[in-house]
Amino acid sequence: MGFFGWYAIPPLMPVIKTQLGLTDSQVYNSDIASTASTILSRIAAGPLLDRFGPQAVQSAVLWFGAIPIVCAAFVNSSTSLVIVRFFIGLIGCVFVSSQYWTTITFARNVAGTANAITGGLGVSGIGFSFLVLPFVYEAMTSSGHVSEDLGWRITIALPAVLVVIMGTVIRFAVDSCPTGDFQELMNTKRKAEQFASVQTNISDCSSSLPMTQHHASEQPKTMSMLQSFKIVLTDTNVLVMIAQYAAAFGTELQLNNMGALYFYTQFTKEGCVPTNSTLCYLLSKTSAATVASSFGLMNIFSRALGGLASDAVSRRLGMQGRQCVQFTLMCILGVFVITLGQLESLGACITFYILVAIAAQATGGSTYGIVPYLNEQHTGTVNGLVGAGGNLGGVIYGLIFRTTDEYSSGLLYTGIMILACALLTPLLRLSHLEKNQERTTTLQSPSDTFKKPHSTECIGEQPCD
């Protein structure tokens, strides 16, 4: 639902562009603003998740995210559109809280599958926004009682209601952690650690006072946000994952942003001469948005395919298998994107548009099959930074398309960057994580995989039941 609200504007961009008199550059500026703000919210979301838990963070984001969505109905210029889309983009961090929630709920040996399914269903909200909102707009304006300008404004405001409802359901109707309330568990864990430290001090008093003083100084301390970022960002594995997710998810964001306008403006009727009453476009605005919806809707299954492939190959080849899946999917994605830019017929472009969607989303699923293994102590921070990397890629691609004259050139440069990021895969050093994966697999029988999730928030060494 968060992504449905985040992408309330792009499906109606052909209408908005006409009604507000926007240029192509102004449209790209609004796309970039919407993507860039999510970088900030995803980075901030990581440490907040580690401290407050996914339930509190996700519900708050949805509630506050509804405000700028409503405000979008009142924009009247390119500047106000950019500002509103910037604040709407903050809601994109719901992806990080969703992946964090899944990570602490399910065992890491099925992390790829679990994260991919939840992530895929969540991101499919983009597809549903392209599929549903243009028809809502069409239904309101077709009778002539509602003007086109008023119609798109009412349509954009509707997702805000659904976002508020979902935030309320999350806050009051679900569990924040498999073993109970997240905050209570964290408090209990801290008390248990402090009690264990005190017990150690008492037992050591009889043998050595200096030892007692040494242990007393080792009280559990809450790590600051900056310390957490420093630890995570000095890990080469995390940096590679950020770059690769930027390449994959950035592609997804850019093609979603441009999809409706691309299919509406790029294909014209042969022999048709444009006039004031006839634009000669092959597809209507609603039809173009419907075709563009196919990209987001592929998330229903394609992201899960990447996670399933990562988990399946890892059972035979370990973490090296996950790397192989990641490299292969990224190479396929790069080739598909370059090919899409060279095509001219509508049918071929739709076909490769869908193939790019499947490859990009499967790569995202594969990425989050690796992420849960990177740093168990800073799960939220890692999830947030990798997720923010995806939006950074979207900003970079948005700038590329803004500075190129043709879609084909933008797609060519995008494909080259994807292939370059694929070559970073050998830099991953995951051999030290093999023991963690083997231990998790050994502890969990197939029938218990979804019954005993291994959470980073578990008390002591006990799995969350």
C-alpha positions as CSV (number, residue, x, y, z in Angstrom):
1,M,0.0,0.0,0.0
2,G,3.0,2.3,0.6
3,F,4.1,1.9,-3.0
4,F,0.6,2.4,-4.2
5,G,0.6,5.8,-2.6
6,W,4.2,6.6,-3.6
7,Y,3.3,6.0,-7.2
8,A,-0.1,7.8,-7.3
9,I,1.3,10.5,-9.6
10,P,3.2,8.7,-12.4
11,P,0.2,6.8,-13.9
12,L,-1.5,10.2,-14.4
13,M,1.5,12.0,-15.6
14,P,0.4,12.3,-19.2
15,V,-2.7,14.2,-18.0
16,I,-0.8,16.2,-15.4
17,K,1.8,17.2,-17.9
18,T,-0.9,18.6,-20.2
19,Q,-2.9,20.3,-17.5
20,L,0.0,22.0,-15.8
21,G,1.9,22.7,-19.1
22,L,5.0,20.8,-18.0
23,T,8.1,20.3,-20.1
24,D,10.0,16.9,-20.2
25,S,12.7,18.3,-18.0
26,Q,10.2,19.4,-15.4
27,V,8.7,15.9,-15.4
28,Y,12.1,14.4,-14.9
29,N,12.8,16.8,-12.1
30,S,9.7,15.6,-10.2
31,D,10.7,12.0,-10.8
32,I,14.2,12.6,-9.4
33,A,12.8,14.5,-6.4
34,S,10.4,11.6,-5.6
35,T,13.3,9.1,-5.8
36,A,15.9,11.2,-4.0
37,S,13.9,11.8,-0.9
38,T,13.5,8.0,-0.4
39,I,17.3,7.7,-0.1
40,L,17.1,9.9,3.1
41,S,14.1,8.1,4.6
42,R,15.6,4.7,4.0
43,I,18.9,5.6,5.5
44,A,17.2,7.0,8.6
45,A,14.8,4.1,8.8
46,G,17.5,1.5,9.5
47,P,18.6,2.6,12.9
48,L,15.1,3.5,13.8
49,L,14.0,0.0,13.1
50,D,16.8,-1.4,15.3
51,R,15.6,0.8,18.1
52,F,11.7,0.9,17.8
53,G,10.9,-2.1,15.7
54,P,9.1,-2.4,12.3
55,Q,5.5,-2.1,13.5
56,A,6.0,1.4,15.0
57,V,8.1,2.7,12.2
58,Q,6.0,1.3,9.3
59,S,2.7,2.6,10.8
60,A,4.1,6.0,11.4
61,V,5.5,6.3,7.9
62,L,2.2,5.4,6.4
63,W,0.2,7.8,8.5
64,F,2.5,10.8,7.8
65,G,3.0,9.7,4.2
66,A,-0.7,10.2,3.5
67,I,-0.3,14.0,4.1
68,P,1.8,14.9,1.1
69,I,-0.3,12.5,-1.1
70,V,-3.4,14.6,-0.3
71,C,-1.4,17.8,-0.9
72,A,-0.6,16.6,-4.4
73,A,-4.2,17.3,-5.3
74,F,-3.5,21.1,-4.9
75,V,-0.3,21.5,-7.0
76,N,-0.5,24.2,-9.6
77,S,3.1,24.5,-11.0
78,S,6.2,22.5,-11.7
79,T,7.8,23.8,-8.5
80,S,4.9,22.7,-6.2
81,L,4.8,19.3,-8.0
82,V,8.6,18.8,-7.3
83,I,8.1,19.8,-3.6
84,V,5.1,17.5,-3.1
85,R,6.7,14.6,-4.8
86,F,9.8,15.0,-2.7
87,F,7.7,14.5,0.5
88,I,5.7,11.7,-1.0
89,G,8.9,9.9,-1.8
90,L,9.6,9.6,2.0
91,I,7.0,6.9,2.2
92,G,9.3,4.7,0.1
93,C,11.1,3.6,3.2
94,V,8.2,1.2,4.0
95,F,10.2,-1.3,1.8
96,V,13.0,-1.3,4.4
97,S,10.7,-1.8,7.3
98,S,9.0,-4.6,5.4
99,Q,12.3,-6.4,4.7
100,Y,13.5,-5.9,8.3
101,W,10.2,-7.4,9.5
102,T,10.6,-10.4,7.3
103,T,14.3,-10.8,8.3
104,I,13.5,-11.0,12.1
105,T,10.5,-13.3,11.5
106,F,11.8,-16.1,9.3
107,A,15.0,-18.2,9.4
108,R,17.9,-17.0,7.4
109,N,18.1,-20.2,5.3
110,V,14.9,-19.1,3.6
111,A,15.7,-15.4,3.8
112,G,15.8,-15.0,0.0
113,T,12.4,-16.5,-0.5
114,A,10.7,-14.7,2.4
115,N,12.2,-11.3,1.6
116,A,11.5,-11.7,-2.1
117,I,7.8,-12.7,-1.6
118,T,7.0,-9.8,0.8
119,G,9.1,-7.3,-1.1
120,G,7.6,-8.4,-4.4
121,L,4.0,-8.2,-3.2
122,G,4.8,-4.8,-1.7
123,V,6.4,-3.3,-4.8
124,S,3.6,-4.6,-7.0
125,G,1.6,-1.7,-5.5
126,I,3.3,0.3,-8.3
127,G,1.7,-1.9,-10.9
128,F,-1.7,-1.7,-9.3
129,S,-1.4,2.1,-9.2
130,F,-0.8,2.2,-12.9
131,L,-3.6,-0.3,-13.5
132,V,-6.3,1.2,-11.2
133,L,-5.9,5.0,-11.0
134,P,-6.1,5.8,-14.7
135,F,-9.4,3.9,-14.9
136,V,-10.7,5.8,-11.8
137,Y,-9.8,9.0,-13.5
138,E,-11.5,7.8,-16.7
139,A,-14.6,6.9,-14.9
140,M,-14.9,10.3,-13.3
141,T,-14.2,12.4,-16.4
142,S,-15.9,10.3,-19.1
143,S,-19.4,11.7,-18.3
144,G,-18.3,15.3,-18.6
145,H,-19.6,16.3,-15.2
146,V,-16.0,16.4,-13.8
147,S,-13.3,18.3,-15.7
148,E,-10.0,16.6,-16.5
149,D,-8.2,19.0,-14.2
150,L,-10.4,18.2,-11.2
151,G,-10.6,14.5,-12.1
152,W,-6.8,13.8,-11.7
153,R,-6.7,15.8,-8.5
154,I,-9.5,13.7,-6.9
155,T,-7.9,10.5,-8.2
156,I,-4.5,11.2,-6.7
157,A,-6.0,12.0,-3.3
158,L,-7.8,8.6,-3.0
159,P,-4.7,6.5,-2.2
160,A,-4.1,8.6,0.9
161,V,-7.3,7.1,2.5
162,L,-6.0,3.5,1.8
163,V,-2.6,4.4,3.2
164,V,-4.1,5.6,6.5
165,I,-6.2,2.5,6.8
166,M,-3.2,0.2,6.2
167,G,-1.1,2.2,8.8
168,T,-3.9,1.7,11.4
169,V,-4.2,-2.0,10.7
170,I,-0.4,-2.5,11.0
171,R,-0.3,-0.5,14.3
172,F,-3.1,-2.2,16.1
173,A,-3.8,-5.6,14.5
174,V,-0.5,-7.3,14.0
175,D,2.5,-8.5,16.0
176,S,5.8,-6.6,15.8
177,C,7.9,-9.7,16.5
178,P,7.3,-13.5,16.5
179,T,7.7,-13.7,20.2
180,G,5.7,-10.6,21.2
181,D,6.0,-6.9,21.4
182,F,9.3,-5.6,20.0
183,Q,9.9,-3.0,22.7
184,E,9.2,-5.4,25.5
185,L,11.6,-8.0,24.1
186,M,14.3,-5.4,23.7
187,N,13.9,-4.2,27.3
188,T,13.9,-7.8,28.5
189,K,17.0,-8.5,26.5
190,R,18.9,-5.5,27.9
191,K,17.9,-6.4,31.5
192,A,19.1,-10.0,30.9
193,E,22.4,-8.8,29.6
194,Q,22.8,-6.4,32.6
195,F,21.9,-9.2,35.0
196,A,24.4,-11.5,33.4
197,S,27.1,-8.9,33.7
198,V,26.3,-8.4,37.4
199,Q,26.4,-12.1,38.1
200,T,29.8,-12.3,36.4
201,N,31.1,-9.4,38.6
202,I,29.9,-11.2,41.8
203,S,31.5,-14.5,40.9
204,D,34.8,-12.7,40.0
205,C,35.0,-10.8,43.3
206,S,36.4,-13.8,45.2
207,S,39.3,-14.2,42.8
208,S,40.3,-10.8,41.7
209,L,39.1,-7.3,42.4
210,P,40.8,-5.8,39.2
211,M,38.8,-8.4,37.2
212,T,35.6,-7.3,38.9
213,Q,36.3,-3.7,38.0
214,H,37.1,-4.7,34.5
215,H,33.8,-6.5,34.0
216,A,31.9,-3.7,35.7
217,S,33.0,-1.3,33.0
218,E,31.6,-3.6,30.3
219,Q,28.0,-2.6,30.7
220,P,25.8,-2.9,27.6
221,K,25.7,0.4,25.7
222,T,23.4,1.6,23.0
223,M,25.3,2.2,19.9
224,S,24.8,5.6,18.2
225,M,23.5,5.9,14.7
226,L,26.9,7.2,13.4
227,Q,28.7,4.3,15.0
228,S,26.4,1.9,13.3
229,F,26.8,3.5,9.9
230,K,30.6,3.5,10.3
231,I,30.7,-0.2,11.0
232,V,28.4,-1.1,8.1
233,L,29.9,1.3,5.5
234,T,33.4,-0.1,6.1
235,D,32.2,-3.5,5.0
236,T,33.1,-4.2,1.3
237,N,30.2,-6.7,1.0
238,V,27.7,-4.0,2.0
239,L,29.1,-1.5,-0.5
240,V,28.9,-4.0,-3.3
241,M,25.3,-4.8,-2.4
242,I,24.5,-1.1,-2.4
243,A,26.0,-0.7,-5.9
244,Q,24.3,-3.7,-7.3
245,Y,20.9,-2.9,-5.8
246,A,21.3,0.6,-7.2
247,A,21.7,-0.9,-10.6
248,A,18.8,-3.2,-10.4
249,F,16.1,-1.4,-8.3
250,G,17.2,2.0,-9.9
251,T,16.3,0.5,-13.3
252,E,12.9,-0.6,-11.9
253,L,12.2,2.9,-10.5
254,Q,13.2,4.7,-13.7
255,L,11.2,2.5,-16.0
256,N,8.2,2.8,-13.7
257,N,8.5,6.6,-13.7
258,M,8.8,6.9,-17.4
259,G,6.5,4.0,-18.4
260,A,3.2,5.8,-19.1
261,L,4.8,8.7,-20.9
262,Y,7.1,6.4,-22.9
263,F,4.3,4.3,-24.3
264,Y,2.0,7.3,-24.8
265,T,4.5,9.5,-26.7
266,Q,6.9,7.1,-28.5
267,F,4.6,5.3,-30.8
268,T,2.5,7.1,-33.4
269,K,0.2,6.0,-36.2
270,E,1.8,5.7,-39.6
271,G,0.7,8.3,-42.1
272,C,-1.0,10.4,-39.5
273,V,-0.4,14.2,-39.5
274,P,-0.6,15.7,-36.0
275,T,-3.2,18.6,-35.5
276,N,-4.7,20.4,-32.5
277,S,-7.4,17.7,-32.3
278,T,-5.4,14.7,-33.3
279,L,-2.0,13.8,-31.8
280,C,-1.5,10.6,-33.8
281,Y,-0.4,8.6,-30.7
282,L,-1.0,4.9,-31.1
283,L,-2.1,4.5,-27.5
284,S,-4.5,6.5,-25.4
285,K,-3.3,7.9,-22.0
286,T,-5.3,5.1,-20.2
287,S,-4.0,2.4,-22.5
288,A,-0.4,3.6,-22.1
289,A,-0.7,3.5,-18.3
290,T,-2.3,0.0,-18.5
291,V,0.7,-1.2,-20.5
292,A,3.1,0.5,-18.0
293,S,1.3,-1.3,-15.2
294,S,2.7,-4.6,-16.4
295,F,6.2,-3.6,-15.1
296,G,5.1,-3.2,-11.5
297,L,2.7,-6.2,-11.6
298,M,5.5,-8.6,-12.5
299,N,6.6,-8.1,-8.8
300,I,3.8,-10.4,-7.8
301,F,6.1,-13.4,-8.8
302,S,9.4,-12.2,-10.4
303,R,11.1,-10.9,-7.2
304,A,10.1,-14.2,-5.5
305,L,11.8,-16.1,-8.4
306,G,15.1,-14.4,-7.6
307,G,14.8,-15.2,-3.9
308,L,13.8,-18.8,-4.6
309,A,16.7,-19.2,-7.1
310,S,19.2,-17.8,-4.5
311,D,18.0,-20.1,-1.8
312,A,17.9,-23.2,-4.0
313,V,21.4,-22.8,-5.5
314,S,22.8,-21.9,-2.0
315,R,21.7,-25.3,-0.7
316,R,24.1,-26.9,-3.2
317,L,26.9,-24.3,-3.5
318,G,26.5,-22.3,-0.3
319,M,27.1,-18.5,-0.4
320,Q,29.0,-18.9,-3.6
321,G,25.8,-20.1,-5.2
322,R,24.0,-16.9,-4.2
323,Q,26.8,-14.9,-5.8
324,C,26.5,-16.9,-9.0
325,V,22.7,-16.2,-9.2
326,Q,23.3,-12.5,-8.5
327,F,25.9,-12.2,-11.3
328,T,23.8,-14.1,-13.8
329,L,20.7,-12.1,-13.2
330,M,22.5,-8.8,-13.4
331,C,24.1,-9.7,-16.8
332,I,20.7,-10.8,-18.1
333,L,19.2,-7.5,-16.9
334,G,21.9,-5.4,-18.6
335,V,21.5,-7.1,-21.9
336,F,17.7,-6.8,-21.8
337,V,17.8,-3.1,-21.0
338,I,20.2,-2.4,-23.9
339,T,18.0,-4.4,-26.3
340,L,14.9,-2.5,-25.2
341,G,16.6,0.7,-26.3
342,Q,17.2,-0.6,-29.8
343,L,13.6,-1.7,-30.5
344,E,11.1,0.4,-32.4
345,S,7.9,-1.6,-32.7
346,L,5.3,-1.4,-30.0
347,G,4.9,-5.2,-29.6
348,A,8.6,-5.8,-29.3
349,C,9.0,-3.0,-26.8
350,I,6.2,-4.3,-24.6
351,T,7.7,-7.7,-24.6
352,F,11.2,-6.5,-23.6
353,Y,9.7,-4.0,-21.1
354,I,8.2,-7.0,-19.3
355,L,11.4,-9.0,-19.6
356,V,13.4,-6.2,-18.1
357,A,10.8,-6.0,-15.3
358,I,11.2,-9.7,-14.5
359,A,15.0,-9.5,-14.6
360,A,15.3,-6.4,-12.5
361,Q,12.9,-7.7,-9.9
362,A,14.5,-11.1,-9.7
363,T,17.8,-9.4,-9.2
364,G,16.3,-7.5,-6.3
365,G,15.0,-10.7,-4.8
366,S,18.5,-12.3,-5.2
367,T,20.1,-9.2,-3.5
368,Y,17.9,-9.6,-0.4
369,G,18.8,-13.3,-0.3
370,I,22.3,-12.1,0.5
371,V,21.6,-9.0,2.6
372,P,20.4,-10.8,5.8
373,Y,23.8,-12.6,6.1
374,L,25.9,-9.4,5.9
375,N,25.8,-8.0,9.5
376,E,23.4,-9.7,12.0
377,Q,24.0,-7.0,14.7
378,H,23.0,-4.1,12.4
379,T,20.2,-5.7,10.4
380,G,18.2,-2.5,10.1
381,T,21.1,-0.3,9.1
382,V,22.2,-2.7,6.4
383,N,18.6,-3.1,5.1
384,G,18.3,0.7,5.1
385,L,21.5,1.4,3.3
386,V,21.0,-1.2,0.6
387,G,17.5,-0.1,0.1
388,A,18.6,3.6,-0.2
389,G,21.2,2.4,-2.8
390,G,18.3,1.3,-5.0
391,N,16.9,4.8,-4.9
392,L,20.3,6.3,-5.5
393,G,20.4,4.3,-8.7
394,G,17.0,5.7,-9.6
395,V,18.3,9.3,-9.1
396,I,21.4,8.6,-11.3
397,Y,19.3,7.0,-14.0
398,G,16.8,9.9,-13.8
399,L,19.7,12.4,-14.4
400,I,20.9,10.3,-17.3
401,F,17.5,10.3,-19.0
402,R,17.1,14.0,-18.3
403,T,20.4,14.9,-20.1
404,T,19.8,12.6,-23.1
405,D,17.6,13.5,-26.1
406,E,16.3,9.9,-26.8
407,Y,15.0,7.1,-24.6
408,S,17.3,4.8,-26.5
409,S,20.4,6.6,-25.4
410,G,19.3,6.6,-21.7
411,L,18.5,2.8,-21.9
412,L,21.9,2.1,-23.5
413,Y,23.8,4.0,-20.7
414,T,21.6,2.3,-18.1
415,G,22.4,-1.2,-19.5
416,I,26.1,-0.5,-19.5
417,M,26.1,0.6,-15.9
418,I,24.2,-2.5,-14.9
419,L,26.8,-4.7,-16.6
420,A,29.6,-2.8,-14.9
421,C,28.0,-3.3,-11.5
422,A,27.7,-7.0,-12.2
423,L,31.5,-7.2,-12.5
424,L,31.7,-6.2,-8.8
425,T,30.4,-9.6,-7.8
426,P,33.8,-11.2,-7.4
427,L,34.6,-8.5,-4.7
428,L,32.1,-10.1,-2.4
429,R,33.8,-12.1,0.4
430,L,31.1,-14.3,1.8
431,S,33.1,-17.4,2.8
432,H,33.1,-16.4,6.5
433,L,29.3,-16.5,6.4
434,E,29.2,-20.2,5.3
435,K,29.2,-21.4,8.9
436,N,26.2,-19.2,9.8
437,Q,24.2,-20.6,6.9
438,E,25.2,-24.2,7.6
439,R,24.3,-23.8,11.3
440,T,21.0,-22.3,10.5
441,T,20.2,-25.0,8.0
442,T,21.3,-27.7,10.5
443,L,19.1,-26.3,13.3
444,Q,16.1,-26.1,11.1
445,S,14.3,-29.1,9.6
446,P,12.2,-28.4,6.5
447,S,9.0,-28.7,8.5
448,D,10.3,-26.1,11.0
449,T,11.6,-23.6,8.6
450,F,8.7,-21.2,9.1
451,K,7.9,-22.2,12.7
452,K,11.1,-21.2,14.4
453,P,12.5,-18.0,12.9
454,H,15.9,-16.9,13.9
455,S,15.6,-13.3,14.8
456,T,18.4,-10.8,15.4
457,E,16.2,-9.6,18.3
458,C,16.0,-12.9,20.1
459,I,16.9,-13.0,23.8
460,G,20.3,-14.7,24.2
461,E,20.8,-17.4,21.7
462,Q,17.2,-18.8,21.7
463,P,15.3,-18.8,18.4
464,C,12.0,-16.9,18.3
465,D,9.2,-19.3,18.7
